[in-house]
Amino acid sequence: MADTTVHDEHEAEAAAERQHVKHHFATVDQQMDADMLGMWTFLITEVLFFGGMFAAYAVYREMFPLAFAATSEFMNVKIGAANTAVLICSSLTMAMAVRSAQLSKRKDLIGYLFGTLAFGSTFLIVKAFEYHAKYVEHLIPGPNFHPDNLLPQFMHNAQILFFLYFCMTGMHAVHMIVGVGLITFLIIMSYRNAYNADYFAPVEMIGLYWHFVDIVWIFLFPLLYLIGHWHW
């Protein structure tokens, strides 16, 4: 009788796993390996994408070091540092969300996802205010670019830094918006009890994406806000 009960439990567990396995995979583990390979491949393409912008930044900073140092004074270090802290906290809550999904703790999963969503939304709101301040201060590259207290000899080359600033932080913000949408999707599916110890791949894959976006900002913050700021 006991053997029958154990056999039934194993059958139930196997059935629970099979309902999350796509038809072209043999096991949950095989499907998870494929998901992980696909996500890391995608992240490598993202590294190449942002790498091009970082390379352009390095080249132009080497060409115009004094102009770049001068324009660093127009970057709000306090806002940049605050947003950095916000994203670090969001990475923590995202990691806790993944762990909660692995342990089938649905309530904790939803709570940590809401925390991540709040931190991500805060970052975007702060960035929007920062962009508005740059507009008011005439720091948008183009015909209306004329920042106060910038030496005339740096006026032309300074636009290059601000062009890179808006390109790099703008693309990062686009990735953040996508991340916020994905987190919202996870919250909806979590309310439907879609994730548990048997199936948590979407939470972990989106978690990897979120951590990548956070890491990109960790590089953007010192390059755009700190290097040259105090030197000048």
N, C-alpha and C positions, 0 to 999 in steps of 0.2 A: 504494500500500500504506500509506504514511504517512497519507494523507488518510483512509483507512478506519479506521486505528487511532485517529486523533483524533476521528473521528465516533463511534466506539464508546465512547470515553471520555466524550464529551459526553452520549451517550445514557444511560450508566451514572449520570452525575451527575444528569441530569434525573429518572431513575427513582428515585434515592435521595431527591430532594427531594419527588417526588410522593407517596411512601409516607407522608409526614408531613402532607400537605395534606388537610384535611377536604373532603368532597364539595362543600360550598357555597362553597368558595374556589377562585379560579383559580390563584393562585400562593402560594408560601411568604411572599413579602413582603406580599401582601394579608392573609394570615392573621395575620402578625405585627402589622400595623397594627391589625387588629381586636382582637387580644389586648391591645395596648397601650392602645387607646381604652377597652376594657372595664375594665382594671385601674385606669386613672386616674379613670374615672367612679366606680368603687367607692371609691377612696381619697378622692375629694371628699366622698362621703357619710360617710366616716369622720371627715373634718375637721369636718363639720357636727355629727356625733355628739359628738365630744370638745369641739367649740367651745361647745356648750351648757353643759357642765360647767365649762369655763374661764370662761364668762360669769358663771355662778353664783358661782364663786370670787371674781371681780373685784367683783361687787356686794356680797357679804357682807364681803369684806375692807375695802371702803370704808365699810361701815356700822359695823363693829366692829374698827377698826385695832389698838387696844391689846390686845384679847382675842386677836386673831390673832398679834400680836407675842409675847405671853406664851406662847402654846401652841407657838410655834416652838421654844422651849427643849426641848420633849419629843421633837423630831425628831433622830434619830441622823445627824448630818451625815457622819460617817466611813463609815457603812454606805451611805448614799445616794451618796456620792462614789465608793465602791468599785464599786457597781452601775453607776454611770454609766460608769466606765472599762471595765467588763466589756462593756457594750452597744456602746460605741465600737469595741472590739476585734472584737465580733461583726459589726459592719457592715463592717469591713475584710475579715474572712474571707469574708463573704457576697459582697462585691464581687469578691474573688479567685476565688471559686467560679464566679461568672457568667463571668468572663474565661476561666477554664479550660474551661468548657463551650463557649465560642465558639471556642476553639483546639483542641477535641477532645482535651484532656488529661484523660482519664478518671481516672487515678490522683490527679492534683492536685485535680480536682473533688471526689472522694470525701473527700480529706484536708481540704480547706477546709470542706466541708459538716459533717464531724465536728467541726471546730474551732468552727463556728458553733453546732452543737448543744450542745457542751460549755459555751460561753459563755452561751447561752440558759438551759440547765439550771442553771448556777451562779447566774444572776440569780434564778430562781424559788426556788431553795433558800434563798438569802440573804433573799429577801422573806418566805418562810415563817417563818424565824427572827425576822425583824423584827415580823411580825404577832403571833407568840407573845409577844414581849417587850411589845408594846402591851397584850395581854390580861392578862399578869401585872401590869402597872403600872396596871391599871384605866382604860385609856384608850379603851375601847370605848364609844361613845355609848349612853346608856340608863340604866337605874336603878342600875347598878353603876359608873357613871362618877364617880370621885373621885380624880383625880391628886394626888400629893403636891406640896406647895410651890406650888400655884396659888392665887392670891388669890381669896377667895370671890366677889367681884363679877364675876370672869371665868368662873366655873364654868359658867353656863348657855350663854353665847355661845361658849365654847371647844368645846363639843360640835359646833357647826356646822363648825368647821375639821376636827375629826376625822371627822365624817360625810363631808365632801368628800374628805378624805384617803383614807378607805377606799373611797369610790365611785370616785375617779379612779385610784388605784393598783390597785384591784381590777379595774376594767375593763381597765386596761393589762395586768395579769397574765393576764387571760383571753385577750387578744390574743396575749400571749407564748406561752401554752400552745398556742393554735392554730398559731402560727408554728413551735413545736417539732415539732408533729405534721406540718406541711408539710415541714419540713427532713428529718424521718425518712423521709417518702415520697420525697423527692428522692434520698436516700441509697440506698434500695431500688432505685429505678429506675436510678440511676447504676451500681449493681452489675450491672444487666441491660443495660448499655451503651445506654441509651435516648436519651442526649443527646450531641450532637456539633456540629460547625460547621454542619451542615445543619439541625439542630433543637435549639434550646436555649430555646425560649419559656417553658416552665414554670419553668426555673431563673431566668430574668430576671424573670418576673412575681412569683414568690414572693420574689425578692430585693427588688423594689420594696416589697412588703408589709412585709418585715422592716425595711427602712430607715425606713419610715413609723412603725412601732411604736417604733423607737429614737428617732426625732425627737420623738415624743410625750413620751418620758421626759426628753429634754433640756429640755423646757419644765416638766415636773412637778418635776424636781429643784430648780431655784432657787425656784419658787413655793412649794413645800411645805416645803423644808428650809432655804433660805437667807434669803429675804426676811423681815426681822423678827428673825432669830435673833440676830445680833450687836447690832442696835439695842436690843433689850430688855436 
